[in-house]
Amino acid sequence: MIKTRKVVAALALASFGLVGAAATPAAAGQSCNKVDVEVINNASSGVSIKVTKLSYAVGASSSTYHTEGLTNKVLSRNGGRADWSNQNFQNAPEGSPLKFRIYYKLDTGRGWGSERFQEFDRTGSTCTDNRDYTFNITQ
C-alpha cells in the first residue's frame, strides 16, 4: 500500500512538472526574432564610441550571456545614434525577460580604447518578435 502511494505521488508530480514545463516560454522553442536595437551615445566622456556587439542573458538571475555580433558602427558624441534591425536572439525564447550588455570602445583621439560594456536590465518586460530596444550609453 505504501509503495503504491509513493508511485502514484511520483507519477502525479512528474505529470504536473511536464505540464508546467510545456507552458514556459523555453519549452515553446520559438526564439525572439526581428528585434530592432538602437544605441544612443551619451557617454560621460563626451567622445565618439564604436559599438561592437551586444550580449543578453535570459532571466534576472542568469549569468550566462549569449553574444550577438553587431556590425561595428561609430556613434558621434553627445547623442549620436545607430540602429541594428531584425536581430534574432536564438537563445531567447519569445516571452523571456532579458538583461543586456552593450559592448563599445571609446575614441581616444589616437584610435579606439579597450572594449568595455554597460549593462541594461530589461527583465521587467519580455522579449517578443518585432520588439524595439533602445540603450542609452552613459558611462
N, CA, C and O atoms as a MOPAC input file, in Angstrom:
PM7 MOZYME 1SCF
protein

 N      0.82500 1    -1.19900 1     0.00000 1
 C      0.00000 1     0.00000 1     0.00000 1
 C      0.86700 1     1.26000 1     0.00000 1
 O      0.60200 1     2.19300 1    -0.75900 1
 N      1.90300 1     1.29300 1     0.84800 1
 C      2.77000 1     2.46700 1     0.91800 1
 C      3.50700 1     2.65300 1    -0.40800 1
 O      3.64000 1     3.77900 1    -0.88800 1
 N      3.99100 1     1.54600 1    -1.00900 1
 C      4.68400 1     1.65000 1    -2.28900 1
 C      3.75500 1     2.20000 1    -3.36400 1
 O      4.17600 1     3.01200 1    -4.18700 1
 N      2.50900 1     1.77200 1    -3.36600 1
 C      1.54100 1     2.24700 1    -4.35000 1
 C      1.32300 1     3.74200 1    -4.22200 1
 O      1.25700 1     4.44400 1    -5.23100 1
 N      1.20800 1     4.24500 1    -2.99300 1
 C      1.02300 1     5.68900 1    -2.78400 1
 C      2.22200 1     6.47900 1    -3.29100 1
 O      2.07200 1     7.53300 1    -3.90900 1
 N      3.42400 1     5.94900 1    -3.01900 1
 C      4.63600 1     6.64300 1    -3.47100 1
 C      4.69100 1     6.70800 1    -4.99600 1
 O      5.05200 1     7.73700 1    -5.56600 1
 N      4.33300 1     5.60700 1    -5.64900 1
 C      4.35400 1     5.57900 1    -7.10900 1
 C      3.31800 1     6.54300 1    -7.67300 1
 O      3.60700 1     7.28700 1    -8.61000 1
 N      2.11200 1     6.53300 1    -7.10800 1
 C      1.05900 1     7.44100 1    -7.57200 1
 C      1.47900 1     8.88800 1    -7.35200 1
 O      1.27900 1     9.73000 1    -8.22700 1
 N      2.06200 1     9.18700 1    -6.18600 1
 C      2.51500 1    10.55300 1    -5.90100 1
 C      3.61800 1    10.96700 1    -6.86600 1
 O      3.62600 1    12.09500 1    -7.35800 1
 N      4.54600 1    10.05900 1    -7.13700 1
 C      5.64000 1    10.37300 1    -8.05700 1
 C      5.11200 1    10.62000 1    -9.46600 1
 O      5.55700 1    11.54800 1   -10.14200 1
 N      4.16400 1     9.79200 1    -9.91300 1
 C      3.57400 1     9.99700 1   -11.23700 1
 C      2.81500 1    11.31600 1   -11.32000 1
 O      2.87900 1    12.01200 1   -12.33400 1
 N      2.10400 1    11.65500 1   -10.26400 1
 C      1.36100 1    12.91900 1   -10.24700 1
 C      2.31300 1    14.09700 1   -10.32900 1
 O      2.07600 1    15.04100 1   -11.08300 1
 N      3.39400 1    14.04700 1    -9.55400 1
 C      4.37200 1    15.14300 1    -9.59500 1
 C      5.05000 1    15.21600 1   -10.95300 1
 O      5.25900 1    16.30500 1   -11.48600 1
 N      5.39300 1    14.07100 1   -11.51000 1
 C      6.05700 1    14.06200 1   -12.81300 1
 C      5.15300 1    14.63400 1   -13.89200 1
 O      5.60300 1    15.42600 1   -14.72000 1
 N      3.88300 1    14.24300 1   -13.89400 1
 C      2.98200 1    14.77200 1   -14.92000 1
 C      2.71900 1    16.24800 1   -14.71800 1
 O      2.57900 1    16.98100 1   -15.69700 1
 N      2.64600 1    16.71200 1   -13.46800 1
 C      2.48800 1    18.14500 1   -13.20500 1
 C      3.69400 1    18.90500 1   -13.71600 1
 O      3.55100 1    19.97200 1   -14.31200 1
 N      4.88700 1    18.36200 1   -13.48600 1
 C      6.10900 1    19.01200 1   -13.95900 1
 C      6.14400 1    19.11500 1   -15.46900 1
 O      6.58200 1    20.13000 1   -16.01100 1
 N      5.68400 1    18.07000 1   -16.16000 1
 C      5.66800 1    18.12400 1   -17.62300 1
 C      4.67500 1    19.14500 1   -18.13600 1
 O      4.97300 1    19.86500 1   -19.08900 1
 N      3.52100 1    19.22600 1   -17.53700 1
 C      2.52600 1    20.21900 1   -17.94800 1
 C      3.05300 1    21.61000 1   -17.67500 1
 O      2.91100 1    22.50000 1   -18.51400 1
 N      3.66400 1    21.81500 1   -16.50700 1
 C      4.21600 1    23.12600 1   -16.15900 1
 C      5.32800 1    23.52500 1   -17.10000 1
 O      5.42900 1    24.68800 1   -17.48900 1
 N      6.17300 1    22.56100 1   -17.47300 1
 C      7.28800 1    22.87300 1   -18.36300 1
 C      6.79300 1    23.25200 1   -19.74900 1
 O      7.38300 1    24.11500 1   -20.39900 1
 N      5.73300 1    22.63100 1   -20.20500 1
 C      5.22500 1    22.92900 1   -21.54100 1
 C      4.67900 1    24.34000 1   -21.63200 1
 O      4.59900 1    24.90300 1   -22.72400 1
 N      4.30400 1    24.91600 1   -20.51200 1
 C      3.71500 1    26.24900 1   -20.52400 1
 C      4.75600 1    27.35500 1   -20.47100 1
 O      4.41800 1    28.52300 1   -20.66200 1
 N      6.02500 1    27.01200 1   -20.21500 1
 C      7.05000 1    28.04500 1   -20.10700 1
 C      7.49600 1    28.48400 1   -21.49300 1
 O      7.37800 1    27.71400 1   -22.44600 1
 N      8.01100 1    29.71500 1   -21.63000 1
 C      8.48200 1    30.17500 1   -22.92900 1
 C      9.59200 1    29.30300 1   -23.48900 1
 O      9.64900 1    29.07500 1   -24.69800 1
 N     10.49100 1    28.80200 1   -22.61100 1
 C     11.60900 1    28.00000 1   -23.09200 1
 C     11.12600 1    26.73000 1   -23.77200 1
 O     11.73100 1    26.27400 1   -24.74200 1
 N     10.04500 1    26.16000 1   -23.27000 1
 C      9.54000 1    24.92900 1   -23.85400 1
 C      8.87000 1    25.18400 1   -25.19700 1
 O      8.75000 1    24.27000 1   -26.01300 1
 N      8.44000 1    26.39200 1   -25.42800 1
 C      7.77500 1    26.71200 1   -26.68300 1
 C      8.72900 1    26.54300 1   -27.86000 1
 O      8.29400 1    26.20500 1   -28.96100 1
 N     10.03700 1    26.77600 1   -27.64200 1
 C     11.03800 1    26.54200 1   -28.65700 1
 C     11.12600 1    27.59800 1   -29.73300 1
 O     11.85800 1    27.41000 1   -30.70400 1
 N     10.42100 1    28.68700 1   -29.60600 1
 C     10.44600 1    29.73200 1   -30.61800 1
 C     11.25600 1    30.90600 1   -30.09000 1
 O     10.92900 1    31.47000 1   -29.04500 1
 N     12.31100 1    31.27500 1   -30.80700 1
 C     13.16100 1    32.35700 1   -30.32600 1
 C     12.55100 1    33.71800 1   -30.63600 1
 O     11.64900 1    33.85300 1   -31.46300 1
 N     13.07300 1    34.70300 1   -29.95100 1
 C     12.63300 1    36.08600 1   -30.11000 1
 C     13.32300 1    36.65300 1   -31.36300 1
 O     14.54700 1    36.77800 1   -31.39000 1
 N     12.55400 1    36.99000 1   -32.37900 1
 C     13.10800 1    37.36000 1   -33.68000 1
 C     12.69000 1    38.75400 1   -34.13400 1
 O     11.75500 1    39.35800 1   -33.60900 1
 N     13.42500 1    39.23500 1   -35.13400 1
 C     13.14800 1    40.52300 1   -35.77800 1
 C     13.11700 1    41.66600 1   -34.77000 1
 O     12.25100 1    42.54000 1   -34.81800 1
 N     14.08100 1    41.63700 1   -33.86100 1
 C     14.18600 1    42.65700 1   -32.82000 1
 C     15.03800 1    43.80500 1   -33.35200 1
 O     16.09800 1    43.58200 1   -33.93600 1
 N     14.57300 1    45.02100 1   -33.15100 1
 C     15.33800 1    46.20200 1   -33.54600 1
 C     16.04800 1    46.76800 1   -32.32700 1
 O     15.44700 1    46.94200 1   -31.26700 1
 N     17.33200 1    47.05200 1   -32.49100 1
 C     18.17200 1    47.56900 1   -31.41500 1
 C     18.63900 1    48.96400 1   -31.80000 1
 O     19.12900 1    49.17800 1   -32.90900 1
 N     18.48600 1    49.90800 1   -30.88500 1
 C     19.00100 1    51.26000 1   -31.08400 1
 C     19.91900 1    51.58000 1   -29.91600 1
 O     19.58900 1    51.30700 1   -28.76200 1
 N     21.07300 1    52.16200 1   -30.22400 1
 C     22.01300 1    52.59600 1   -29.19400 1
 C     22.23300 1    54.08900 1   -29.36100 1
 O     22.42400 1    54.58400 1   -30.47200 1
 N     22.20400 1    54.80000 1   -28.23700 1
 C     22.42200 1    56.25000 1   -28.21400 1
 C     23.68000 1    56.51600 1   -27.40300 1
 O     23.85400 1    55.95800 1   -26.32000 1
 N     24.55500 1    57.36600 1   -27.92200 1
 C     25.80400 1    57.68900 1   -27.24200 1
 C     25.66400 1    58.96400 1   -26.41900 1
 O     25.67700 1    60.07200 1   -26.95600 1
 N     25.53100 1    58.78900 1   -25.12000 1
 C     25.61900 1    59.90200 1   -24.17800 1
 C     26.69600 1    59.60200 1   -23.14500 1
 O     26.54800 1    59.90500 1   -21.96100 1
 N     27.79600 1    58.99200 1   -23.62400 1
 C     28.89400 1    58.61200 1   -22.73500 1
 C     29.40500 1    59.83400 1   -21.99300 1
 O     29.55900 1    60.91100 1   -22.57000 1
 N     29.66400 1    59.65200 1   -20.71100 1
 C     30.09400 1    60.77200 1   -19.86700 1
 C     31.42000 1    61.36700 1   -20.32200 1
 O     31.73300 1    62.50800 1   -19.98200 1
 N     32.21100 1    60.60000 1   -21.09400 1
 C     33.49100 1    61.11100 1   -21.58700 1
 C     33.31100 1    62.13800 1   -22.69700 1
 O     34.23900 1    62.88700 1   -23.00200 1
 N     32.11900 1    62.18200 1   -23.31000 1
 C     31.85100 1    63.16300 1   -24.35700 1
 C     32.58900 1    62.91000 1   -25.65300 1
 O     32.86100 1    63.85100 1   -26.39800 1
 N     32.92500 1    61.64300 1   -25.94600 1
 C     33.63200 1    61.31400 1   -27.18400 1
 C     32.79400 1    60.34200 1   -28.01000 1
 O     31.80900 1    59.78700 1   -27.52200 1
 N     33.19100 1    60.14400 1   -29.25500 1
 C     32.53900 1    59.14800 1   -30.10400 1
 C     32.80600 1    57.75400 1   -29.54700 1
 O     33.80800 1    57.52000 1   -28.87300 1
 N     31.89100 1    56.83600 1   -29.84100 1
 C     32.09200 1    55.44500 1   -29.45400 1
 C     31.86100 1    54.55200 1   -30.66600 1
 O     31.15600 1    54.92000 1   -31.60600 1
 N     32.47400 1    53.36600 1   -30.62300 1
 C     32.23300 1    52.34700 1   -31.64300 1
 C     31.56500 1    51.16700 1   -30.94700 1
 O     32.16700 1    50.53500 1   -30.07900 1
 N     30.32100 1    50.86700 1   -31.32600 1
 C     29.59700 1    49.72800 1   -30.76100 1
 C     30.05900 1    48.47500 1   -31.49600 1
 O     30.08100 1    48.44100 1   -32.72600 1
 N     30.42900 1    47.44100 1   -30.72900 1
 C     30.99800 1    46.23700 1   -31.32800 1
 C     30.11000 1    45.00500 1   -31.22200 1
 O     30.12100 1    44.15700 1   -32.11400 1
 N     29.34200 1    44.89600 1   -30.14100 1
 C     28.47600 1    43.72100 1   -30.00100 1
 C     27.46900 1    43.93900 1   -28.88800 1
 O     27.54300 1    44.90100 1   -28.12300 1
 N     26.53900 1    43.02300 1   -28.82700 1
 C     25.50000 1    43.00300 1   -27.80300 1
 C     25.47500 1    41.58800 1   -27.24400 1
 O     25.63500 1    40.62000 1   -27.98800 1
 N     25.27500 1    41.46600 1   -25.94300 1
 C     25.03200 1    40.14200 1   -25.38000 1
 C     23.80400 1    40.22200 1   -24.49300 1
 O     23.45100 1    41.29200 1   -23.99600 1
 N     23.15900 1    39.08600 1   -24.30000 1
 C     21.94300 1    39.05400 1   -23.48700 1
 C     21.92700 1    37.79400 1   -22.63500 1
 O     22.49600 1    36.76600 1   -23.00200 1
 N     21.26900 1    37.89700 1   -21.50000 1
 C     21.04200 1    36.75600 1   -20.61800 1
 C     19.54000 1    36.62300 1   -20.43200 1
 O     18.82200 1    37.61900 1   -20.34300 1
 N     19.08000 1    35.39900 1   -20.37600 1
 C     17.65200 1    35.12300 1   -20.22800 1
 C     17.32800 1    35.00700 1   -18.74500 1
 O     17.76900 1    34.07200 1   -18.07700 1
 N     16.55500 1    35.96400 1   -18.23300 1
 C     16.15300 1    35.95200 1   -16.82600 1
 C     17.06300 1    36.79000 1   -15.95300 1
 O     18.24100 1    36.97400 1   -16.25900 1
 N     16.51200 1    37.29100 1   -14.87000 1
 C     17.23000 1    38.20600 1   -13.98500 1
 C     18.40200 1    37.54900 1   -13.27500 1
 O     19.40700 1    38.21100 1   -13.01500 1
 N     18.30200 1    36.26500 1   -12.95500 1
 C     19.34900 1    35.61800 1   -12.16700 1
 C     20.39400 1    34.90800 1   -13.02400 1
 O     21.35600 1    34.36300 1   -12.48300 1
 N     20.23200 1    34.89900 1   -14.32900 1
 C     21.17100 1    34.18900 1   -15.19700 1
 C     22.49300 1    34.93700 1   -15.31100 1
 O     22.52700 1    36.16500 1   -15.38800 1
 N     23.58000 1    34.16900 1   -15.32100 1
 C     24.89900 1    34.75900 1   -15.55600 1
 C     25.48600 1    34.25500 1   -16.87600 1
 O     26.65300 1    34.50400 1   -17.17500 1
 N     24.68300 1    33.55400 1   -17.65400 1
 C     25.11100 1    33.06200 1   -18.96100 1
 C     24.65200 1    34.04200 1   -20.03300 1
 O     23.45500 1    34.21800 1   -20.26100 1
 N     25.62300 1    34.67500 1   -20.68600 1
 C     25.31700 1    35.65800 1   -21.72400 1
 C     25.55300 1    35.05700 1   -23.10400 1
 O     26.51000 1    34.31200 1   -23.31700 1
 N     24.67800 1    35.38800 1   -24.02600 1
 C     24.76800 1    34.96000 1   -25.41900 1
 C     25.08500 1    36.19700 1   -26.25600 1
 O     24.45700 1    37.24400 1   -26.09300 1
 N     26.05500 1    36.07000 1   -27.14500 1
 C     26.53500 1    37.22900 1   -27.89700 1
 C     25.91500 1    37.29200 1   -29.28300 1
 O     25.82000 1    36.29000 1   -29.99100 1
 N     25.50200 1    38.48500 1   -29.64500 1
 C     25.04500 1    38.79000 1   -30.99600 1
 C     26.06900 1    39.75000 1   -31.58800 1
 O     26.25400 1    40.85800 1   -31.08300 1
 N     26.72000 1    39.33300 1   -32.63900 1
 C     27.65100 1    40.23000 1   -33.29100 1
 C     26.88200 1    41.32800 1   -34.01200 1
 O     25.93900 1    41.05000 1   -34.75300 1
 N     27.27500 1    42.54200 1   -33.79900 1
 C     26.66500 1    43.67200 1   -34.49400 1
 C     27.69500 1    44.24100 1   -35.44900 1
 O     28.89100 1    44.21700 1   -35.15700 1
 N     27.25300 1    44.74600 1   -36.57500 1
 C     28.16000 1    45.44800 1   -37.46800 1
 C     28.69200 1    46.65100 1   -36.70900 1
 O     27.91700 1    47.45300 1   -36.18700 1
 N     30.02300 1    46.78000 1   -36.64500 1
 C     30.60500 1    47.91500 1   -35.92000 1
 C     30.08800 1    49.22100 1   -36.50400 1
 O     30.16900 1    49.45600 1   -37.71000 1
 N     29.55900 1    50.05500 1   -35.63700 1
 C     29.09700 1    51.37700 1   -36.06000 1
 C     29.64100 1    52.41100 1   -35.09200 1
 O     29.70000 1    52.18800 1   -33.88300 1
 N     30.04000 1    53.55600 1   -35.65500 1
 C     30.55200 1    54.65800 1   -34.84400 1
 C     29.41000 1    55.62300 1   -34.56100 1
 O     28.69700 1    56.04700 1   -35.47000 1
 N     29.25000 1    55.95900 1   -33.29400 1
 C     28.21600 1    56.89900 1   -32.86400 1
 C     28.90100 1    58.18800 1   -32.43100 1
 O     29.77700 1    58.17300 1   -31.56700 1
 N     28.49900 1    59.29800 1   -33.03300 1
 C     29.10600 1    60.58000 1   -32.67700 1
 C     28.80100 1    60.92000 1   -31.21800 1
 O     27.86600 1    60.38400 1   -30.62400 1
 N     29.58400 1    61.79500 1   -30.66900 1
 C     29.42300 1    62.17800 1   -29.25500 1
 C     28.12600 1    62.94800 1   -29.05100 1
 O     27.53700 1    63.47600 1   -29.99500 1
 N     27.70600 1    62.99800 1   -27.81500 1
 C     26.55100 1    63.80000 1   -27.39700 1
 C     25.26800 1    63.48700 1   -28.16900 1
 O     24.66400 1    64.37400 1   -28.77200 1
 N     24.86500 1    62.22700 1   -28.14300 1
 C     23.56800 1    61.87200 1   -28.71500 1
 C     23.57500 1    61.15000 1   -30.03900 1
 O     22.51300 1    60.92200 1   -30.61800 1
 N     24.75900 1    60.77800 1   -30.54100 1
 C     24.80200 1    60.00700 1   -31.78500 1
 C     24.04300 1    58.69400 1   -31.63400 1
 O     24.05400 1    58.07900 1   -30.56700 1
 N     23.38900 1    58.27200 1   -32.70600 1
 C     22.53400 1    57.07200 1   -32.65600 1
 C     22.88300 1    56.12100 1   -33.78900 1
 O     23.38000 1    56.51900 1   -34.84300 1
 N     22.60500 1    54.84600 1   -33.53100 1
 C     22.71400 1    53.83500 1   -34.58500 1
 C     21.67000 1    52.75900 1   -34.32200 1
 O     21.29400 1    52.49100 1   -33.18100 1
 N     21.21400 1    52.15100 1   -35.41600 1
 C     20.19900 1    51.09600 1   -35.33700 1
 C     20.72600 1    49.81900 1   -35.98000 1
 O     21.47600 1    49.85200 1   -36.95600 1
 N     20.31600 1    48.70400 1   -35.40900 1
 C     20.54200 1    47.38900 1   -35.97100 1
 C     19.17000 1    46.72600 1   -36.03700 1
 O     18.57900 1    46.40600 1   -35.00600 1
 N     18.67500 1    46.52600 1   -37.23500 1
 C     17.32300 1    45.98000 1   -37.41400 1
 C     17.35300 1    44.46500 1   -37.56700 1
 O     18.36100 1    43.87700 1   -37.96000 1
 N     16.23100 1    43.85900 1   -37.24700 1
 C     15.99200 1    42.43300 1   -37.47800 1
 C     17.02100 1    41.50800 1   -36.83900 1
 O     17.50400 1    40.57200 1   -37.47700 1
 N     17.35200 1    41.77100 1   -35.58800 1
 C     18.23500 1    40.87900 1   -34.84200 1
 C     17.42800 1    39.67600 1   -34.35700 1
 O     16.29200 1    39.82600 1   -33.90800 1
 N     18.01400 1    38.49200 1   -34.44800 1
 C     17.35700 1    37.27400 1   -33.97300 1
 C     18.10800 1    36.75400 1   -32.75800 1
 O     19.28400 1    36.40500 1   -32.84900 1
 N     17.43300 1    36.70600 1   -31.63500 1
 C     18.02400 1    36.23400 1   -30.38700 1
 C     17.72200 1    34.74100 1   -30.25900 1
 O     16.74800 1    34.34700 1   -29.61800 1
 N     18.56100 1    33.92500 1   -30.87200 1
 C     18.31500 1    32.48500 1   -30.98400 1
 C     18.20800 1    31.77300 1   -29.64000 1
 O     17.51300 1    30.76300 1   -29.53300 1
 N     18.88200 1    32.28100 1   -28.62000 1
 C     18.86700 1    31.63600 1   -27.30300 1
 C     17.86500 1    32.26500 1   -26.34800 1
 O     17.87300 1    31.96000 1   -25.15600 1
 N     17.01000 1    33.13400 1   -26.85300 1
 C     15.99200 1    33.79100 1   -26.02300 1
 C     14.61200 1    33.37800 1   -26.51100 1
 O     14.13200 1    33.88800 1   -27.52300 1
 N     13.97700 1    32.46600 1   -25.80500 1
 C     12.61900 1    32.09500 1   -26.20000 1
 C     11.70000 1    33.30800 1   -26.15400 1
 O     11.79500 1    34.13700 1   -25.25000 1
 N     10.82300 1    33.40200 1   -27.12300 1
 C      9.87000 1    34.51200 1   -27.13300 1
 C      9.10000 1    34.51400 1   -25.81500 1
 O      8.65200 1    33.46800 1   -25.34700 1
 N      8.95300 1    35.69300 1   -25.22600 1
 C      8.28100 1    35.82500 1   -23.93800 1
 C      9.23600 1    35.83000 1   -22.75800 1
 O      8.79700 1    35.87700 1   -21.60800 1
 N     10.53900 1    35.78300 1   -23.02400 1
 C     11.53200 1    35.75700 1   -21.94900 1
 C     11.90500 1    37.16200 1   -21.49600 1
 O     11.96300 1    38.08100 1   -22.31300 1
 N     12.15800 1    37.33800 1   -20.19500 1
 C     12.73600 1    38.59600 1   -19.72800 1
 C     14.24600 1    38.56000 1   -19.99700 1
 O     14.88600 1    37.52500 1   -19.80800 1
 N     14.80700 1    39.67600 1   -20.43200 1
 C     16.22600 1    39.70300 1   -20.79700 1
 C     16.96900 1    40.81900 1   -20.07800 1
 O     16.39700 1    41.84900 1   -19.71900 1
 N     18.26000 1    40.58300 1   -19.87900 1
 C     19.16100 1    41.66500 1   -19.49200 1
 C     20.26700 1    41.69300 1   -20.53800 1
 O     20.61100 1    40.66400 1   -21.12100 1
 N     20.81800 1    42.87400 1   -20.76900 1
 C     21.71800 1    43.09200 1   -21.89400 1
 C     23.03800 1    43.70600 1   -21.45800 1
 O     23.14100 1    44.33300 1   -20.40300 1
 N     24.03300 1    43.50800 1   -22.29500 1
 C     25.30200 1    44.23300 1   -22.23000 1
 C     25.57300 1    44.76900 1   -23.63000 1
 O     25.54600 1    44.02700 1   -24.61200 1
 N     25.83300 1    46.06200 1   -23.70100 1
 C     26.24500 1    46.67700 1   -24.96200 1
 C     27.74700 1    46.92300 1   -24.85200 1
 O     28.20500 1    47.61400 1   -23.94200 1
 N     28.50900 1    46.35200 1   -25.78400 1
 C     29.96700 1    46.48100 1   -25.78800 1
 C     30.36000 1    47.59200 1   -26.75600 1
 O     29.80500 1    47.71500 1   -27.84800 1
 N     31.33000 1    48.39700 1   -26.32700 1
 C     31.74700 1    49.52700 1   -27.15200 1
 C     33.16500 1    49.93900 1   -26.79700 1
 O     33.72100 1    49.51100 1   -25.78500 1
 N     33.74200 1    50.78000 1   -27.65200 1
 C     35.08100 1    51.34100 1   -27.43700 1
 C     34.98900 1    52.85100 1   -27.53800 1
 O     34.23400 1    53.38600 1   -28.34900 1
 N     35.76400 1    53.53100 1   -26.70900 1
 C     35.81600 1    54.99500 1   -26.73600 1
 C     36.86000 1    55.46800 1   -27.73800 1
 O     37.90600 1    54.83900 1   -27.89900 1
 N     36.57600 1    56.56300 1   -28.40000 1
 C     37.53900 1    57.21500 1   -29.28400 1
 C     38.54900 1    57.94000 1   -28.40400 1
 O     38.19300 1    58.86300 1   -27.67100 1
 N     39.80700 1    57.52100 1   -28.47700 1
 C     40.84200 1    58.12900 1   -27.62900 1
 C     41.53100 1    59.30700 1   -28.31200 1
 O     42.34300 1    59.99700 1   -27.69600 1
 N     41.20700 1    59.53500 1   -29.57700 1
 C     41.92000 1    60.56200 1   -30.33300 1
 C     43.13100 1    59.97900 1   -31.04400 1
 O     43.69500 1    60.61300 1   -31.93500 1
 N     43.53200 1    58.77500 1   -30.65500 1
 C     44.64300 1    58.05400 1   -31.28400 1
 C     44.21500 1    56.61100 1   -31.57500 1
 O     45.01000 1    55.67900 1   -31.45600 1
 N     42.97300 1    56.45200 1   -31.94900 1
 C     42.43800 1    55.10800 1   -32.17700 1
 C     41.35000 1    54.80700 1   -31.15100 1
 O     40.84200 1    55.70100 1   -30.47400 1
 N     41.01500 1    53.54600 1   -31.05800 1
 C     39.94300 1    53.12900 1   -30.16000 1
 C     40.52400 1    52.52200 1   -28.89800 1
 O     41.49700 1    51.77000 1   -28.94500 1
 N     39.92000 1    52.85500 1   -27.77800 1
 C     40.34300 1    52.30200 1   -26.49300 1
 C     39.93200 1    50.84100 1   -26.36700 1
 O     39.41200 1    50.24100 1   -27.30800 1
 N     40.17400 1    50.28800 1   -25.19600 1
 C     39.81500 1    48.88600 1   -24.95600 1
 C     38.29800 1    48.73700 1   -24.84800 1
 O     37.57700 1    49.67400 1   -24.50500 1
 N     37.85400 1    47.53900 1   -25.14900 1
 C     36.41300 1    47.27600 1   -25.12600 1
 C     35.88800 1    47.31800 1   -23.69600 1
 O     36.53700 1    46.83900 1   -22.76600 1
 N     34.72200 1    47.88900 1   -23.54000 1
 C     34.01700 1    47.95800 1   -22.26200 1
 C     32.55300 1    47.68500 1   -22.53200 1
 O     32.13900 1    47.58600 1   -23.68700 1
 N     31.76200 1    47.56100 1   -21.46800 1
 C     30.32600 1    47.35100 1   -21.68000 1
 C     29.52500 1    48.06700 1   -20.61000 1
 O     30.02900 1    48.39500 1   -19.53600 1
 N     28.26800 1    48.29800 1   -20.93500 1
 C     27.29700 1    48.82500 1   -19.98000 1
 C     26.12700 1    47.85300 1   -19.94900 1
 O     25.65900 1    47.38700 1   -20.98800 1
 N     25.65900 1    47.55200 1   -18.73400 1
 C     24.54600 1    46.61100 1   -18.56600 1
 C     23.21400 1    47.33300 1   -18.51100 1
 O     23.10700 1    48.45800 1   -18.02300 1
 N     22.20600 1    46.65200 1   -19.02600 1
 C     20.83800 1    47.16500 1   -19.01200 1
 C     19.90900 1    46.03500 1   -18.59000 1
 O     19.86200 1    44.99000 1   -19.23900 1
 N     19.17900 1    46.24000 1   -17.51600 1
 C     18.23800 1    45.23400 1   -17.02400 1
 C     16.86100 1    45.52700 1   -17.60100 1
 O     16.23900 1    46.53500 1   -17.26500 1
 N     16.39100 1    44.64600 1   -18.46600 1
 C     15.06600 1    44.79400 1   -19.06900 1
 C     14.17700 1    43.61700 1   -18.68300 1
 O     13.28200 1    43.22600 1   -19.43300 1
 N     14.44100 1    43.05300 1   -17.49000 1
 C     13.68400 1    41.87600 1   -17.06600 1
 C     12.28800 1    42.22900 1   -16.57700 1
 O     11.51000 1    41.33200 1   -16.25100 1
 N     11.95100 1    43.51100 1   -16.51800 1
 C     10.60200 1    43.91500 1   -16.13900 1
 C      9.59800 1    43.73600 1   -17.26700 1
 O      8.39600 1    43.90100 1   -17.06000 1
 N     10.08400 1    43.40000 1   -18.46600 1
 C      9.20500 1    43.14000 1   -19.60800 1
 C      9.75700 1    41.92500 1   -20.34700 1
 O     10.80100 1    41.39300 1   -19.97000 1
 N      9.07700 1    41.49200 1   -21.37500 1
 C      9.51600 1    40.29400 1   -22.08300 1
 C      9.83900 1    40.59600 1   -23.53900 1
 O      9.32500 1    41.54600 1   -24.13000 1
 N     10.69700 1    39.76600 1   -24.09300 1
 C     11.07200 1    39.89500 1   -25.49600 1
 C      9.99400 1    39.25300 1   -26.36400 1
 O      9.57200 1    38.12300 1   -26.12100 1
 N      9.56800 1    39.98200 1   -27.36100 1
 C      8.60300 1    39.46600 1   -28.32500 1
 C      9.12200 1    39.75900 1   -29.72600 1
 O      9.96400 1    40.63800 1   -29.90900 1
 N      8.63100 1    39.03600 1   -30.69500 1
 C      9.00600 1    39.32000 1   -32.07900 1
 C      8.66200 1    40.76800 1   -32.40300 1
 O      7.65100 1    41.30000 1   -31.94200 1
 N      9.52000 1    41.39600 1   -33.20200 1
 C      9.34300 1    42.78500 1   -33.65300 1
 C      9.47100 1    43.80600 1   -32.53100 1
 O      8.99100 1    44.93100 1   -32.66900 1
 N     10.09300 1    43.44700 1   -31.44900 1
 C     10.26900 1    44.35700 1   -30.31600 1
 C     11.37700 1    45.35600 1   -30.62800 1
 O     12.31200 1    45.03900 1   -31.36300 1
 N     11.27600 1    46.55100 1   -30.07500 1
 C     12.32900 1    47.56800 1   -30.17500 1
 C     12.97000 1    47.73800 1   -28.80700 1
 O     12.27700 1    47.87100 1   -27.79900 1
 N     14.30200 1    47.73400 1   -28.77800 1
 C     15.04600 1    48.02700 1   -27.55600 1
 C     15.93100 1    49.23300 1   -27.82200 1
 O     16.61500 1    49.29200 1   -28.84400 1
 N     15.92200 1    50.19200 1   -26.90900 1
 C     16.80200 1    51.35600 1   -27.00000 1
 C     17.72100 1    51.35500 1   -25.79000 1
 O     17.27000 1    51.18500 1   -24.65800 1
 N     19.01500 1    51.54600 1   -26.03500 1
 C     20.01800 1    51.55000 1   -24.97800 1
 C     20.77300 1    52.86900 1   -25.02200 1
 O     21.30700 1    53.25100 1   -26.06300 1
 N     20.81500 1    53.55200 1   -23.90900 1
 C     21.46700 1    54.85000 1   -23.79900 1
 C     22.78700 1    54.67700 1   -23.04500 1
 O     22.79200 1    54.48500 1   -21.82900 1
 N     23.90300 1    54.74600 1   -23.76900 1
 C     25.22600 1    54.60100 1   -23.15300 1
 C     25.54600 1    55.88200 1   -22.39300 1
 O     25.56100 1    56.96800 1   -22.97100 1
 N     25.80200 1    55.74800 1   -21.10000 1
 C     26.08100 1    56.92300 1   -20.26200 1
 C     27.41200 1    56.82400 1   -19.52900 1
 O     27.82600 1    57.79300 1   -18.89300 1
 N     28.08300 1    55.70100 1   -19.59600 1
 C     29.34300 1    55.52300 1   -18.85000 1
 C     30.53600 1    55.89300 1   -19.69300 1
 O     31.67200 1    55.80500 1   -19.22800 1

